[in-house]
Amino acid sequence: MNSCLFCKIVRKEIPSQIVYETDLVLGFIDANPQAPLHILFVPKKHFNGLADLKKEDGSLIVDLLLSASQVARNHKIEDSGYRLVVNTGKEGGQTVGHLHLHLLGKRMMTWPPG
């Protein structure tokens, strides 16, 4: 997707503060953080959202989760805790049409989330 914001970040056409990168996943600091630590993890391949995934894409979800877990460990919050969020669709709060995972940490999370 040529016009997708996150695809442009993946292609490094838009600067971002990258904190994690593999062949499949890019992790970068959210431009509008909702916690002291707020990192987005995106697949480098474009998917609009969870509904676009097929069973054969299951390893991608594992990669996204393991990427977030590794970065949480790197930031030493694996014991204090953190939240992982995937917003899906307009009513789910998804504002960028590219599948992404939020890692939120370094503050107390409340429930319900909002």
Helices and strands as residue ranges (DSSP letters): H 5-10, E 18-21, E 25-29, E 37-43, G 50-52, G 55-57, H 58-74, E 82-85, E 101-105
